[in-house]
Amino acid sequence: DGGITQSPKYLFRKEGQNVTLSCEQNLNHDAMYWYRQDPGQGLRLIYYSQIVNDFQKGDIAEGYSVSREKKESFPLTVTSAQKNPTAFYLCAIAGVPSYNEQFFGPGTRLTVL
Amino acid sequence: QQQVKQSPQSLIVQKGGISIINCAYENTAFDYFPWYQQFPGKGPALLIAIRPDVSEKKEGRFTISFNKSAKQFSLHIMDSQPGDSATYFCAARPGSARQLTFGSGTQLTVLP
């Protein structure tokens, strides 16, 4: 937690709808990450961004999109192409000099109805 | 491809006992190995981390043991307490990368 906020805490979506999860930070860290957490599968990287206007796909990017228009914001859109979107989504940040420690936000639990 | 294998999936320990969680990796380029602790409904938080130039690191009741030749590392929680009940994740990162690879997690329950 700390300087990372995620909203909303809970989100419900009907099938076929796109939804956007918010991640904001005030720690001036360069790198931001989105993870998906499912029971028994740990944390899987969806997308990450090291600088504004640049981002890279992680291991499970299909069905998701991101933008990084501002250093402090890294929203994640779960599109209708994501076949099984119900999960706990975590945003994380990391910064200089080593990017070793990732600080996680409180998470958003998305449920598809 | 799972690059960090974590075991056991769940662990039940009596109060005062020792909890041991193990991780194994394949990528020899990994040079940073953190452990994260996650309470239900919360984001993970960094607990302790180690680099391969040392074989052990201790912080309070938490110790990481590292075996470079076997490509294994483990978390030991001494004098386990009910408040330690949480999910623990190991992770690894190669020196050139800025993202972590996580293990699948271990749900620890410490009985009072």
Interface residues (C-beta under 8 A of the other chain):
Chain A: D1 I4 A31 Y33 Y35 G40 Q41 G42 L43 R44 L45 Y48 Q50 G58 L90 A92 A94 Y99 N100 E101 Q102 F103 F104 G105 P106 G107 R109
Chain B: Q6 Q9 Y32 P34 Y36 G41 K42 G43 P44 A45 L46 A49 F89 R93 R98 Q99 L100 F102 G103 S104 G105
